[in-house]
Amino acid sequence: MSFLSATLSRVKPSPSIAISTLAAELKAQGRDVIGLSAGEPDFDTPQNIKDAAVAAIAAGKTKYTAPDGIPELKQAICAKMKRDHGLDYTPKQVSVGTGGKQTLYNALMATLNPGDEVIIPAPYWVSYPDMVLLAGGTPVSVEASLESDFKLTPEQLEAAITPKTKWFIFNSPSNPSGAGYNRAELKALTDVLMRHPHVWVMTDDMYEHLVFDGFEFCTPAEVEPGLYERTLTCNGVSKAYAMTGWRIGYAAGPEHLIAAMRKVQSQSTSNPCSISQWAAVEALNGPQDFIAENNVAFKRRRDLVVAALNDIDGITCPTPEGAFYVYPSIAGLIGKTTPKGTVISDDEAFATALLEEQDVAVVFGAAFGLSPNFRISYATSDEALVEACRRIKSFCDTLS
Ligand SMILES: Cc1ncc(COP(=O)(O)O)c(C=O)c1O
């Protein structure tokens, strides 16, 4: 009899961890590794948010809270949903979790039965398929190509829906591609969903605020009010507010789903950290202007990286609408050989050789379900990005 659960055996270890582990080992050996694999902003959490946390500690707000959030934070989330999307939610329709990841996980745990299918456009955030598997469902990956700027077409969505489809997971702007769907592109998808009333939408709006060039972010329930009753809108403070370590995410949706998610959470982690919740109240209710300031830096870095990568023979890099990632294709490099004799057979071989031979850590596309590509997180200094792109070019130029 196996000691480990059968469920766990269905889940893959994270492929991106392998490259990060190798990068850490090389650094420990004294090598000058440039890490472009971390999915978090390099900016510090704004001072007013930190102050709110300190004040919460001083005021003794250090005890258990309601499992899915303090009323003040739920109220701030309702106000945010109204302010940014014109959507009406009451606190009973809001769930706060330990990071965006936990709210997504709670929803899947609360709803999936064996055989239930979840449509996930690829390239996808690495955790979606494995969270679906852990919850007992079946991930259905649908590849959005480079030619469509990594966006799923309505025809692809229509073709992927079966009577067993329970959820469609939607993520815009996307990790790993940065692709953002404009209103018309999203409406084309929601039109498909309107024809299939048994399919629910789990939208992951984590990168909502990180958009450039005047891109207008929109979320499914706002584009198609007819989907309000079967949409779970997930978001969090991790990325826009530079609060990855604070672990606060949230979701808004139908009350019966939120109640089911609360049940899962109350029997797993109980409530998210009380102090972080007070910090998140300040994040959502306080000044928002630093987001635009950070975006100036993110856009400059995006432009720098996209231009440098497109200057390399064999690499094609579209310009994404948002997030802090680019997802270049290396189709033109497959089959080539490095000076040390490594054959670039796929994107994993590319990323491994790039790290070993040029000390640049990126995550290979297979981890995100679409190859041959790699992901760069440009949430790091301009100097590091310039140097990393120089090394990537010199690596590619020596391939034969
Ligand atoms: C698309 C997406 N959703 C959710 C998350 C999870 O965010 P959190 O750190 O709040 O759990 C991430 C983090 O990388 C992400 O990229």
PDBQT file of the ligand as one rigid body, heavy atoms in Angstrom, charges set to zero:
ROOT
HETATM    1  C1  LIG A 501      -1.865  34.399 -12.790  1.00  0.00    +0.000 C 
HETATM    2  C2  LIG A 501      -1.599  34.271 -11.347  1.00  0.00    +0.000 A 
HETATM    3  N1  LIG A 501      -2.620  34.013 -10.516  1.00  0.00    +0.000 NA
HETATM    4  C3  LIG A 501      -2.451  33.878  -9.202  1.00  0.00    +0.000 A 
HETATM    5  C4  LIG A 501      -1.193  33.993  -8.647  1.00  0.00    +0.000 A 
HETATM    6  C5  LIG A 501      -1.056  33.786  -7.159  1.00  0.00    +0.000 C 
HETATM    7  O1  LIG A 501      -0.925  34.943  -6.475  1.00  0.00    +0.000 OA
HETATM    8  P1  LIG A 501      -0.685  34.946  -4.898  1.00  0.00    +0.000 P 
HETATM    9  O2  LIG A 501       0.783  35.147  -4.714  1.00  0.00    +0.000 OA
HETATM   10  O3  LIG A 501      -1.509  36.071  -4.397  1.00  0.00    +0.000 OA
HETATM   11  O4  LIG A 501      -1.136  33.629  -4.369  1.00  0.00    +0.000 OA
HETATM   12  C6  LIG A 501      -0.089  34.243  -9.457  1.00  0.00    +0.000 A 
HETATM   13  C7  LIG A 501       1.257  34.306  -8.878  1.00  0.00    +0.000 C 
HETATM   14  O5  LIG A 501       2.259  34.155  -9.531  1.00  0.00    +0.000 OA
HETATM   15  C8  LIG A 501      -0.303  34.399 -10.844  1.00  0.00    +0.000 A 
HETATM   16  O6  LIG A 501       0.722  34.652 -11.674  1.00  0.00    +0.000 OA
ENDROOT
TORSDOF 0
